[in-house]
Amino acid sequence: MGINTERDIEASLQIGPTDKGMIRLYIEAGDLEIPMDFTPDEAEEILEEIKSAIQTARDLGSKGRR
């Protein structure tokens, strides 16, 4: 399974700070719970990757509408 493989799975994503100064991404899907903690610096790197993916998706989307 890769990034382009579609699945019909419902999941919940929560993002927030922990009491230990970390950033937690918490994913829940059915019986599966995945807490992932990152330092603020790591979270900023993830933010930059998300921003880059957003721009790429927008660029690809605009090419499809031409």
All heavy atoms as TSV, in Angstrom:
chain	resi	resn	atom	element	x	y	z
A	1	MET	N	N	0.849	-1.166	0.000
A	1	MET	CA	C	0.000	0.000	0.000
A	1	MET	C	C	0.897	1.232	0.000
A	1	MET	O	O	1.823	1.339	0.771
A	1	MET	CB	C	-0.885	-0.013	1.246
A	1	MET	CG	C	-1.791	1.178	1.323
A	1	MET	SD	S	-3.020	0.995	2.611
A	1	MET	CE	C	-2.343	2.096	3.818
A	2	GLY	N	N	0.598	2.176	-0.873
A	2	GLY	CA	C	1.386	3.392	-0.966
A	2	GLY	C	C	0.528	4.626	-0.777
A	2	GLY	O	O	-0.665	4.544	-0.522
A	3	ILE	N	N	1.140	5.760	-0.945
A	3	ILE	CA	C	0.462	7.042	-0.726
A	3	ILE	C	C	-0.705	7.228	-1.706
A	3	ILE	O	O	-1.675	7.898	-1.402
A	3	ILE	CB	C	1.468	8.216	-0.804
A	3	ILE	CG1	C	0.875	9.489	-0.214
A	3	ILE	CG2	C	1.899	8.474	-2.225
A	3	ILE	CD1	C	1.179	9.673	1.221
A	4	ASN	N	N	-0.631	6.623	-2.886
A	4	ASN	CA	C	-1.689	6.775	-3.880
A	4	ASN	C	C	-2.712	5.646	-3.868
A	4	ASN	O	O	-3.604	5.627	-4.700
A	4	ASN	CB	C	-1.078	6.904	-5.276
A	4	ASN	CG	C	-0.459	8.269	-5.486
A	4	ASN	OD1	O	-1.051	9.280	-5.134
A	4	ASN	ND2	N	0.732	8.300	-6.023
A	5	THR	N	N	-2.592	4.720	-2.924
A	5	THR	CA	C	-3.550	3.625	-2.811
A	5	THR	C	C	-4.728	4.087	-1.952
A	5	THR	O	O	-4.561	4.444	-0.792
A	5	THR	CB	C	-2.900	2.390	-2.160
A	5	THR	OG1	O	-1.754	2.013	-2.914
A	5	THR	CG2	C	-3.877	1.233	-2.114
A	6	GLU	N	N	-5.914	4.089	-2.545
A	6	GLU	CA	C	-7.099	4.523	-1.813
A	6	GLU	C	C	-7.642	3.380	-0.975
A	6	GLU	O	O	-7.653	2.230	-1.392
A	6	GLU	CB	C	-8.172	5.011	-2.780
A	6	GLU	CG	C	-7.789	6.307	-3.460
A	6	GLU	CD	C	-8.924	6.877	-4.285
A	6	GLU	OE1	O	-10.098	6.650	-3.932
A	6	GLU	OE2	O	-8.636	7.541	-5.277
A	7	ARG	N	N	-8.102	3.732	0.218
A	7	ARG	CA	C	-8.726	2.777	1.130
A	7	ARG	C	C	-9.991	3.408	1.676
A	7	ARG	O	O	-10.061	4.619	1.875
A	7	ARG	CB	C	-7.808	2.447	2.313
A	7	ARG	CG	C	-6.510	1.823	1.920
A	7	ARG	CD	C	-6.726	0.378	1.612
A	7	ARG	NE	N	-5.419	-0.227	1.354
A	7	ARG	CZ	C	-5.279	-1.391	0.802
A	7	ARG	NH1	N	-6.312	-2.075	0.455
A	7	ARG	NH2	N	-4.093	-1.876	0.579
A	8	ASP	N	N	-10.983	2.587	1.953
A	8	ASP	CA	C	-12.227	3.071	2.536
A	8	ASP	C	C	-12.194	2.807	4.038
A	8	ASP	O	O	-12.856	1.930	4.560
A	8	ASP	CB	C	-13.418	2.381	1.888
A	8	ASP	CG	C	-14.734	3.028	2.270
A	8	ASP	OD1	O	-14.717	4.183	2.726
A	8	ASP	OD2	O	-15.780	2.367	2.126
A	9	ILE	N	N	-11.362	3.607	4.741
A	9	ILE	CA	C	-11.193	3.467	6.184
A	9	ILE	C	C	-11.471	4.827	6.823
A	9	ILE	O	O	-10.918	5.833	6.401
A	9	ILE	CB	C	-9.756	3.021	6.542
A	9	ILE	CG1	C	-9.447	1.668	5.926
A	9	ILE	CG2	C	-9.569	2.980	8.048
A	9	ILE	CD1	C	-7.990	1.250	6.068
A	10	GLU	N	N	-12.313	4.834	7.825
A	10	GLU	CA	C	-12.572	6.069	8.551
A	10	GLU	C	C	-11.565	6.187	9.684
A	10	GLU	O	O	-11.297	5.210	10.389
A	10	GLU	CB	C	-13.983	6.075	9.122
A	10	GLU	CG	C	-15.043	6.256	8.063
A	10	GLU	CD	C	-16.416	6.464	8.660
A	10	GLU	OE1	O	-16.514	7.091	9.740
A	10	GLU	OE2	O	-17.377	5.999	8.057
A	11	ALA	N	N	-11.014	7.369	9.851
A	11	ALA	CA	C	-10.052	7.609	10.922
A	11	ALA	C	C	-10.250	9.015	11.462
A	11	ALA	O	O	-10.735	9.905	10.768
A	11	ALA	CB	C	-8.630	7.435	10.410
A	12	SER	N	N	-9.851	9.187	12.695
A	12	SER	CA	C	-9.901	10.487	13.353
A	12	SER	C	C	-8.469	10.931	13.627
A	12	SER	O	O	-7.643	10.138	14.072
A	12	SER	CB	C	-10.670	10.357	14.671
A	12	SER	OG	O	-10.546	11.531	15.436
A	13	LEU	N	N	-8.176	12.195	13.352
A	13	LEU	CA	C	-6.852	12.756	13.602
A	13	LEU	C	C	-6.997	13.929	14.556
A	13	LEU	O	O	-7.781	14.844	14.320
A	13	LEU	CB	C	-6.210	13.234	12.293
A	13	LEU	CG	C	-4.917	14.035	12.416
A	13	LEU	CD1	C	-3.800	13.174	13.001
A	13	LEU	CD2	C	-4.511	14.590	11.065
A	14	GLN	N	N	-6.243	13.869	15.654
A	14	GLN	CA	C	-6.194	14.978	16.599
A	14	GLN	C	C	-4.745	15.441	16.697
A	14	GLN	O	O	-3.827	14.627	16.673
A	14	GLN	CB	C	-6.674	14.530	17.976
A	14	GLN	CG	C	-8.119	14.079	18.003
A	14	GLN	CD	C	-8.507	13.575	19.378
A	14	GLN	OE1	O	-8.090	14.111	20.388
A	14	GLN	NE2	N	-9.309	12.518	19.393
A	15	ILE	N	N	-4.553	16.750	16.805
A	15	ILE	CA	C	-3.207	17.326	16.899
A	15	ILE	C	C	-3.210	18.329	18.042
A	15	ILE	O	O	-4.104	19.174	18.127
A	15	ILE	CB	C	-2.808	18.036	15.591
A	15	ILE	CG1	C	-2.897	17.079	14.407
A	15	ILE	CG2	C	-1.411	18.630	15.714
A	15	ILE	CD1	C	-2.768	17.760	13.060
A	16	GLY	N	N	-2.197	18.224	18.898
A	16	GLY	CA	C	-2.116	19.190	19.985
A	16	GLY	C	C	-0.849	19.021	20.796
A	16	GLY	O	O	-0.094	18.068	20.613
A	17	PRO	N	N	-0.619	19.969	21.710
A	17	PRO	CA	C	0.568	19.903	22.561
A	17	PRO	C	C	0.339	18.948	23.735
A	17	PRO	O	O	-0.792	18.785	24.199
A	17	PRO	CB	C	0.723	21.335	23.052
A	17	PRO	CG	C	-0.666	21.860	23.086
A	17	PRO	CD	C	-1.374	21.199	21.933
A	18	THR	N	N	1.406	18.323	24.194
A	18	THR	CA	C	1.328	17.491	25.392
A	18	THR	C	C	1.829	18.295	26.586
A	18	THR	O	O	2.421	19.360	26.427
A	18	THR	CB	C	2.192	16.216	25.259
A	18	THR	OG1	O	3.574	16.594	25.277
A	18	THR	CG2	C	1.863	15.453	23.984
A	19	ASP	N	N	1.625	17.762	27.771
A	19	ASP	CA	C	2.097	18.447	28.974
A	19	ASP	C	C	3.615	18.346	29.142
A	19	ASP	O	O	4.183	18.947	30.038
A	19	ASP	CB	C	1.389	17.900	30.216
A	19	ASP	CG	C	1.581	16.413	30.424
A	19	ASP	OD1	O	2.214	15.748	29.570
A	19	ASP	OD2	O	1.093	15.892	31.448
A	20	LYS	N	N	4.271	17.627	28.249
A	20	LYS	CA	C	5.726	17.502	28.290
A	20	LYS	C	C	6.405	18.344	27.204
A	20	LYS	O	O	7.587	18.180	26.933
A	20	LYS	CB	C	6.128	16.043	28.150
A	20	LYS	CG	C	5.583	15.158	29.261
A	20	LYS	CD	C	6.419	13.955	29.460
A	20	LYS	CE	C	5.879	12.962	30.425
A	20	LYS	NZ	N	5.431	13.365	31.692
A	21	GLY	N	N	5.645	19.237	26.544
A	21	GLY	CA	C	6.223	20.123	25.542
A	21	GLY	C	C	6.430	19.478	24.182
A	21	GLY	O	O	7.202	19.984	23.376
A	22	MET	N	N	5.730	18.403	23.930
A	22	MET	CA	C	5.802	17.726	22.632
A	22	MET	C	C	4.532	18.054	21.844
A	22	MET	O	O	3.558	18.563	22.396
A	22	MET	CB	C	5.923	16.210	22.824
A	22	MET	CG	C	7.119	15.769	23.643
A	22	MET	SD	S	8.663	16.002	22.790
A	22	MET	CE	C	8.667	14.571	21.736
A	23	ILE	N	N	4.570	17.766	20.559
A	23	ILE	CA	C	3.387	17.885	19.706
A	23	ILE	C	C	2.928	16.469	19.413
A	23	ILE	O	O	3.705	15.638	18.946
A	23	ILE	CB	C	3.708	18.602	18.376
A	23	ILE	CG1	C	4.419	19.939	18.624
A	23	ILE	CG2	C	2.440	18.760	17.537
A	23	ILE	CD1	C	3.659	20.914	19.464
A	24	ARG	N	N	1.667	16.187	19.710
A	24	ARG	CA	C	1.144	14.831	19.498
A	24	ARG	C	C	0.172	14.810	18.327
A	24	ARG	O	O	-0.742	15.628	18.235
A	24	ARG	CB	C	0.437	14.317	20.743
A	24	ARG	CG	C	-0.197	12.925	20.516
A	24	ARG	CD	C	-0.574	12.238	21.774
A	24	ARG	NE	N	0.666	11.875	22.476
A	24	ARG	CZ	C	0.692	11.466	23.737
A	24	ARG	NH1	N	-0.411	11.374	24.439
A	24	ARG	NH2	N	1.846	11.153	24.298
A	25	LEU	N	N	0.408	13.874	17.409
A	25	LEU	CA	C	-0.558	13.506	16.385
A	25	LEU	C	C	-1.162	12.201	16.869
A	25	LEU	O	O	-0.446	11.230	17.126
A	25	LEU	CB	C	0.109	13.284	15.030
A	25	LEU	CG	C	0.303	14.507	14.137
A	25	LEU	CD1	C	1.244	15.488	14.785
A	25	LEU	CD2	C	0.777	14.102	12.784
A	26	TYR	N	N	-2.461	12.201	17.059
A	26	TYR	CA	C	-3.158	11.041	17.589
A	26	TYR	C	C	-4.155	10.573	16.537
A	26	TYR	O	O	-5.057	11.310	16.144
A	26	TYR	CB	C	-3.876	11.406	18.892
A	26	TYR	CG	C	-4.610	10.255	19.520
A	26	TYR	CD1	C	-3.931	9.318	20.283
A	26	TYR	CD2	C	-5.975	10.108	19.358
A	26	TYR	CE1	C	-4.601	8.252	20.863
A	26	TYR	CE2	C	-6.657	9.049	19.924
A	26	TYR	CZ	C	-5.967	8.133	20.685
A	26	TYR	OH	O	-6.626	7.073	21.253
A	27	ILE	N	N	-3.962	9.348	16.062
A	27	ILE	CA	C	-4.812	8.779	15.025
A	27	ILE	C	C	-5.596	7.627	15.625
A	27	ILE	O	O	-5.028	6.761	16.289
A	27	ILE	CB	C	-3.981	8.284	13.832
A	27	ILE	CG1	C	-3.161	9.440	13.256
A	27	ILE	CG2	C	-4.879	7.650	12.768
A	27	ILE	CD1	C	-2.093	9.019	12.290
A	28	GLU	N	N	-6.904	7.628	15.372
A	28	GLU	CA	C	-7.765	6.559	15.847
A	28	GLU	C	C	-8.578	6.042	14.675
A	28	GLU	O	O	-9.212	6.806	13.943
A	28	GLU	CB	C	-8.688	7.088	16.944
A	28	GLU	CG	C	-9.527	6.041	17.590
A	28	GLU	CD	C	-10.359	6.613	18.735
A	28	GLU	OE1	O	-10.426	7.842	18.886
A	28	GLU	OE2	O	-10.942	5.815	19.460
A	29	ALA	N	N	-8.521	4.733	14.475
A	29	ALA	CA	C	-9.283	4.090	13.400
A	29	ALA	C	C	-9.781	2.751	13.924
A	29	ALA	O	O	-8.997	1.814	14.101
A	29	ALA	CB	C	-8.423	3.887	12.168
A	30	GLY	N	N	-11.057	2.685	14.214
A	30	GLY	CA	C	-11.614	1.459	14.779
A	30	GLY	C	C	-10.973	1.165	16.132
A	30	GLY	O	O	-10.974	2.004	17.029
A	31	ASP	N	N	-10.400	-0.039	16.268
A	31	ASP	CA	C	-9.737	-0.426	17.513
A	31	ASP	C	C	-8.290	0.032	17.575
A	31	ASP	O	O	-7.607	-0.194	18.576
A	31	ASP	CB	C	-9.769	-1.953	17.674
A	31	ASP	CG	C	-11.187	-2.475	17.856
A	31	ASP	OD1	O	-12.032	-1.712	18.345
A	31	ASP	OD2	O	-11.439	-3.644	17.525
A	32	LEU	N	N	-7.799	0.664	16.522
A	32	LEU	CA	C	-6.400	1.080	16.436
A	32	LEU	C	C	-6.219	2.511	16.923
A	32	LEU	O	O	-6.934	3.415	16.496
A	32	LEU	CB	C	-5.930	0.964	14.983
A	32	LEU	CG	C	-4.479	1.265	14.686
A	32	LEU	CD1	C	-3.561	0.278	15.386
A	32	LEU	CD2	C	-4.250	1.220	13.192
A	33	GLU	N	N	-5.274	2.707	17.838
A	33	GLU	CA	C	-4.928	4.038	18.325
A	33	GLU	C	C	-3.429	4.234	18.144
A	33	GLU	O	O	-2.636	3.401	18.571
A	33	GLU	CB	C	-5.280	4.189	19.804
A	33	GLU	CG	C	-6.759	4.066	20.086
A	33	GLU	CD	C	-7.077	4.146	21.565
A	33	GLU	OE1	O	-6.136	4.267	22.389
A	33	GLU	OE2	O	-8.265	4.094	21.906
A	34	ILE	N	N	-3.038	5.335	17.487
A	34	ILE	CA	C	-1.625	5.600	17.230
A	34	ILE	C	C	-1.281	6.996	17.722
A	34	ILE	O	O	-1.600	7.986	17.075
A	34	ILE	CB	C	-1.293	5.478	15.721
A	34	ILE	CG1	C	-1.720	4.122	15.180
A	34	ILE	CG2	C	0.196	5.733	15.492
A	34	ILE	CD1	C	-1.627	4.013	13.679
A	35	PRO	N	N	-0.626	7.094	18.890
A	35	PRO	CA	C	-0.135	8.391	19.341
A	35	PRO	C	C	1.298	8.578	18.850
A	35	PRO	O	O	2.143	7.694	19.017
A	35	PRO	CB	C	-0.182	8.279	20.869
A	35	PRO	CG	C	-0.014	6.819	21.145
A	35	PRO	CD	C	-0.554	6.090	19.939
A	36	MET	N	N	1.569	9.693	18.212
A	36	MET	CA	C	2.920	9.980	17.719
A	36	MET	C	C	3.349	11.331	18.279
A	36	MET	O	O	2.693	12.339	18.040
A	36	MET	CB	C	2.935	10.003	16.187
A	36	MET	CG	C	2.595	8.667	15.555
A	36	MET	SD	S	2.719	8.684	13.751
A	36	MET	CE	C	1.355	9.728	13.312
A	37	ASP	N	N	4.443	11.339	19.037
A	37	ASP	CA	C	4.944	12.567	19.644
A	37	ASP	C	C	6.168	13.077	18.901
A	37	ASP	O	O	7.043	12.298	18.513
A	37	ASP	CB	C	5.317	12.322	21.107
A	37	ASP	CG	C	4.098	12.065	21.975
A	37	ASP	OD1	O	2.968	12.264	21.502
A	37	ASP	OD2	O	4.287	11.658	23.134
A	38	PHE	N	N	6.222	14.408	18.716
A	38	PHE	CA	C	7.311	15.055	18.006
A	38	PHE	C	C	7.768	16.275	18.796
A	38	PHE	O	O	6.954	16.934	19.451
A	38	PHE	CB	C	6.856	15.509	16.612
A	38	PHE	CG	C	6.339	14.388	15.763
A	38	PHE	CD1	C	4.992	14.087	15.734
A	38	PHE	CD2	C	7.210	13.626	14.999
A	38	PHE	CE1	C	4.514	13.052	14.950
A	38	PHE	CE2	C	6.745	12.589	14.216
A	38	PHE	CZ	C	5.391	12.296	14.191
A	39	THR	N	N	9.044	16.600	18.692
A	39	THR	CA	C	9.532	17.850	19.263
A	39	THR	C	C	8.960	18.993	18.430
A	39	THR	O	O	8.533	18.785	17.284
A	39	THR	CB	C	11.073	17.922	19.230
A	39	THR	OG1	O	11.500	17.986	17.860
A	39	THR	CG2	C	11.724	16.745	19.935
A	40	PRO	N	N	8.936	20.204	18.980
A	40	PRO	CA	C	8.462	21.335	18.168
A	40	PRO	C	C	9.250	21.486	16.862
A	40	PRO	O	O	8.656	21.799	15.825
A	40	PRO	CB	C	8.658	22.535	19.097
A	40	PRO	CG	C	8.455	21.953	20.465
A	40	PRO	CD	C	9.123	20.602	20.391
A	41	ASP	N	N	10.559	21.245	16.888
A	41	ASP	CA	C	11.355	21.334	15.646
A	41	ASP	C	C	10.927	20.275	14.636
A	41	ASP	O	O	10.809	20.561	13.436
A	41	ASP	CB	C	12.848	21.202	15.944
A	41	ASP	CG	C	13.417	22.431	16.637
A	41	ASP	OD1	O	12.794	23.517	16.548
A	41	ASP	OD2	O	14.486	22.308	17.256
A	42	GLU	N	N	10.697	19.055	15.105
A	42	GLU	CA	C	10.235	17.997	14.199
A	42	GLU	C	C	8.856	18.334	13.644
A	42	GLU	O	O	8.581	18.113	12.455
A	42	GLU	CB	C	10.173	16.654	14.937
A	42	GLU	CG	C	11.514	16.087	15.309
A	42	GLU	CD	C	11.416	14.897	16.231
A	42	GLU	OE1	O	10.492	14.825	17.067
A	42	GLU	OE2	O	12.290	14.013	16.106
A	43	ALA	N	N	7.987	18.902	14.493
A	43	ALA	CA	C	6.648	19.276	14.046
A	43	ALA	C	C	6.710	20.361	12.976
A	43	ALA	O	O	5.932	20.344	12.023
A	43	ALA	CB	C	5.803	19.734	15.232
A	44	GLU	N	N	7.655	21.291	13.109
A	44	GLU	CA	C	7.822	22.321	12.082
A	44	GLU	C	C	8.283	21.716	10.762
A	44	GLU	O	O	7.848	22.156	9.689
A	44	GLU	CB	C	8.795	23.400	12.547
A	44	GLU	CG	C	8.171	24.338	13.553
A	44	GLU	CD	C	9.096	25.467	13.977
A	44	GLU	OE1	O	10.323	25.367	13.769
A	44	GLU	OE2	O	8.572	26.449	14.511
A	45	GLU	N	N	9.140	20.693	10.814
A	45	GLU	CA	C	9.556	20.004	9.590
A	45	GLU	C	C	8.362	19.324	8.931
A	45	GLU	O	O	8.197	19.374	7.707
A	45	GLU	CB	C	10.636	18.973	9.905
A	45	GLU	CG	C	11.979	19.570	10.261
A	45	GLU	CD	C	13.013	18.515	10.610
A	45	GLU	OE1	O	12.896	17.375	10.136
A	45	GLU	OE2	O	13.944	18.839	11.371
A	46	ILE	N	N	7.505	18.706	9.745
A	46	ILE	CA	C	6.295	18.064	9.220
A	46	ILE	C	C	5.384	19.120	8.601
A	46	ILE	O	O	4.813	18.911	7.518
A	46	ILE	CB	C	5.569	17.285	10.330
A	46	ILE	CG1	C	6.425	16.089	10.773
A	46	ILE	CG2	C	4.183	16.828	9.878
A	46	ILE	CD1	C	5.961	15.439	12.054
A	47	LEU	N	N	5.261	20.273	9.260
A	47	LEU	CA	C	4.460	21.372	8.732
A	47	LEU	C	C	4.939	21.794	7.350
A	47	LEU	O	O	4.133	22.000	6.432
A	47	LEU	CB	C	4.496	22.559	9.693
A	47	LEU	CG	C	3.839	23.846	9.213
A	47	LEU	CD1	C	2.351	23.652	8.992
A	47	LEU	CD2	C	4.108	24.962	10.207
A	48	GLU	N	N	6.242	21.915	7.187
A	48	GLU	CA	C	6.799	22.306	5.887
A	48	GLU	C	C	6.507	21.244	4.824
A	48	GLU	O	O	6.208	21.573	3.668
A	48	GLU	CB	C	8.297	22.577	5.997
A	48	GLU	CG	C	8.625	23.821	6.806
A	48	GLU	CD	C	7.924	25.067	6.299
A	48	GLU	OE1	O	7.890	25.290	5.071
A	48	GLU	OE2	O	7.403	25.831	7.130
A	49	GLU	N	N	6.573	19.968	5.205
A	49	GLU	CA	C	6.247	18.897	4.259
A	49	GLU	C	C	4.778	18.950	3.862
A	49	GLU	O	O	4.429	18.744	2.694
A	49	GLU	CB	C	6.575	17.534	4.866
A	49	GLU	CG	C	8.069	17.271	5.003
A	49	GLU	CD	C	8.375	15.911	5.580
A	49	GLU	OE1	O	7.643	14.943	5.267
A	49	GLU	OE2	O	9.349	15.806	6.343
A	50	ILE	N	N	3.909	19.253	4.829
A	50	ILE	CA	C	2.479	19.369	4.531
A	50	ILE	C	C	2.228	20.556	3.598
A	50	ILE	O	O	1.477	20.442	2.623
A	50	ILE	CB	C	1.654	19.490	5.827
A	50	ILE	CG1	C	1.688	18.165	6.586
A	50	ILE	CG2	C	0.221	19.923	5.532
A	50	ILE	CD1	C	1.078	18.222	7.972
A	51	LYS	N	N	2.868	21.688	3.874
A	51	LYS	CA	C	2.707	22.860	2.999
A	51	LYS	C	C	3.175	22.555	1.579
A	51	LYS	O	O	2.533	22.965	0.604
A	51	LYS	CB	C	3.479	24.050	3.562
A	51	LYS	CG	C	2.848	24.679	4.769
A	51	LYS	CD	C	3.697	25.867	5.229
A	51	LYS	CE	C	3.106	26.600	6.386
A	51	LYS	NZ	N	3.937	27.760	6.797
A	52	SER	N	N	4.273	21.845	1.457
A	52	SER	CA	C	4.783	21.482	0.135
A	52	SER	C	C	3.802	20.551	-0.583
A	52	SER	O	O	3.539	20.712	-1.775
A	52	SER	CB	C	6.150	20.807	0.274
A	52	SER	OG	O	6.629	20.382	-0.974
A	53	ALA	N	N	3.246	19.598	0.158
A	53	ALA	CA	C	2.271	18.682	-0.440
A	53	ALA	C	C	1.012	19.423	-0.872
A	53	ALA	O	O	0.427	19.117	-1.919
A	53	ALA	CB	C	1.926	17.567	0.547
A	54	ILE	N	N	0.595	20.412	-0.083
A	54	ILE	CA	C	-0.576	21.214	-0.443
A	54	ILE	C	C	-0.336	21.929	-1.763
A	54	ILE	O	O	-1.186	21.919	-2.664
A	54	ILE	CB	C	-0.908	22.227	0.673
A	54	ILE	CG1	C	-1.460	21.506	1.895
A	54	ILE	CG2	C	-1.882	23.294	0.171
A	54	ILE	CD1	C	-1.551	22.386	3.130
A	55	GLN	N	N	0.826	22.551	-1.890
A	55	GLN	CA	C	1.125	23.280	-3.122
A	55	GLN	C	C	1.195	22.340	-4.320
A	55	GLN	O	O	0.671	22.648	-5.389
A	55	GLN	CB	C	2.427	24.072	-2.994
A	55	GLN	CG	C	2.669	24.996	-4.167
A	55	GLN	CD	C	1.537	25.983	-4.380
A	55	GLN	OE1	O	1.155	26.700	-3.462
A	55	GLN	NE2	N	0.989	26.026	-5.583
A	56	THR	N	N	1.811	21.187	-4.142
A	56	THR	CA	C	1.892	20.209	-5.228
A	56	THR	C	C	0.502	19.739	-5.639
A	56	THR	O	O	0.193	19.645	-6.826
A	56	THR	CB	C	2.771	19.012	-4.819
A	56	THR	OG1	O	4.085	19.495	-4.512
A	56	THR	CG2	C	2.858	17.980	-5.927
A	57	ALA	N	N	-0.355	19.468	-4.645
A	57	ALA	CA	C	-1.720	19.031	-4.947
A	57	ALA	C	C	-2.482	20.123	-5.688
A	57	ALA	O	O	-3.225	19.835	-6.640
A	57	ALA	CB	C	-2.443	18.647	-3.660
A	58	ARG	N	N	-2.298	21.373	-5.270
A	58	ARG	CA	C	-2.960	22.477	-5.979
A	58	ARG	C	C	-2.474	22.575	-7.414
A	58	ARG	O	O	-3.267	22.788	-8.329
A	58	ARG	CB	C	-2.706	23.794	-5.251
A	58	ARG	CG	C	-3.525	23.952	-4.015
A	58	ARG	CD	C	-3.338	25.309	-3.392
A	58	ARG	NE	N	-4.267	25.471	-2.279
A	58	ARG	CZ	C	-3.988	26.065	-1.143
A	58	ARG	NH1	N	-2.802	26.607	-0.959
A	58	ARG	NH2	N	-4.878	26.150	-0.201
A	59	ASP	N	N	-1.168	22.449	-7.598
A	59	ASP	CA	C	-0.612	22.511	-8.935
A	59	ASP	C	C	-1.149	21.383	-9.824
A	59	ASP	O	O	-1.519	21.600	-10.972
A	59	ASP	CB	C	0.920	22.451	-8.902
A	59	ASP	CG	C	1.544	23.681	-8.258
A	59	ASP	OD1	O	0.850	24.714	-8.102
A	59	ASP	OD2	O	2.739	23.594	-7.905
A	60	LEU	N	N	-1.201	20.187	-9.287
A	60	LEU	CA	C	-1.726	19.046	-10.046
A	60	LEU	C	C	-3.198	19.222	-10.342
A	60	LEU	O	O	-3.683	18.896	-11.423
A	60	LEU	CB	C	-1.489	17.739	-9.272
A	60	LEU	CG	C	-0.040	17.294	-9.175
A	60	LEU	CD1	C	0.082	16.128	-8.186
A	60	LEU	CD2	C	0.501	16.908	-10.526
A	61	GLY	N	N	-3.948	19.755	-9.364
A	61	GLY	CA	C	-5.378	19.991	-9.554
A	61	GLY	C	C	-5.650	21.017	-10.627
A	61	GLY	O	O	-6.583	20.868	-11.416
A	62	SER	N	N	-4.841	22.061	-10.689
A	62	SER	CA	C	-5.072	23.096	-11.703
A	62	SER	C	C	-4.710	22.593	-13.086
A	62	SER	O	O	-5.308	23.019	-14.071
A	62	SER	CB	C	-4.283	24.361	-11.372
A	62	SER	OG	O	-2.895	24.142	-11.471
A	63	LYS	N	N	-3.782	21.682	-13.192
A	63	LYS	CA	C	-3.442	21.097	-14.500
A	63	LYS	C	C	-4.586	20.246	-15.027
A	63	LYS	O	O	-4.844	20.211	-16.217
A	63	LYS	CB	C	-2.182	20.223	-14.394
A	63	LYS	CG	C	-0.918	21.006	-14.253
A	63	LYS	CD	C	0.274	20.077	-14.167
A	63	LYS	CE	C	1.549	20.872	-13.942
A	63	LYS	NZ	N	2.712	19.983	-13.761
A	64	GLY	N	N	-5.312	19.578	-14.125
A	64	GLY	CA	C	-6.429	18.742	-14.533
A	64	GLY	C	C	-7.633	19.532	-14.987
A	64	GLY	O	O	-8.493	19.027	-15.689
A	65	ARG	N	N	-7.715	20.797	-14.597
A	65	ARG	CA	C	-8.877	21.634	-14.955
A	65	ARG	C	C	-8.685	22.390	-16.251
A	65	ARG	O	O	-9.567	23.068	-16.702
A	65	ARG	CB	C	-9.155	22.633	-13.824
A	65	ARG	CG	C	-9.768	21.970	-12.626
A	65	ARG	CD	C	-10.128	23.004	-11.592
A	65	ARG	NE	N	-9.366	22.615	-10.390
A	65	ARG	CZ	C	-8.787	23.440	-9.558
A	65	ARG	NH1	N	-8.873	24.727	-9.739
A	65	ARG	NH2	N	-8.137	23.015	-8.507
A	66	ARG	N	N	-7.529	22.313	-16.824
A	66	ARG	CA	C	-7.271	23.064	-18.069
A	66	ARG	C	C	-7.866	22.423	-19.257
A	66	ARG	O	O	-8.209	21.353	-19.413
A	66	ARG	CB	C	-5.764	23.224	-18.278
A	66	ARG	CG	C	-5.184	24.151	-17.262
A	66	ARG	CD	C	-3.718	24.340	-17.517
A	66	ARG	NE	N	-3.164	25.087	-16.400
A	66	ARG	CZ	C	-1.894	25.238	-16.176
A	66	ARG	NH1	N	-1.011	24.703	-16.961
A	66	ARG	NH2	N	-1.463	25.921	-15.155
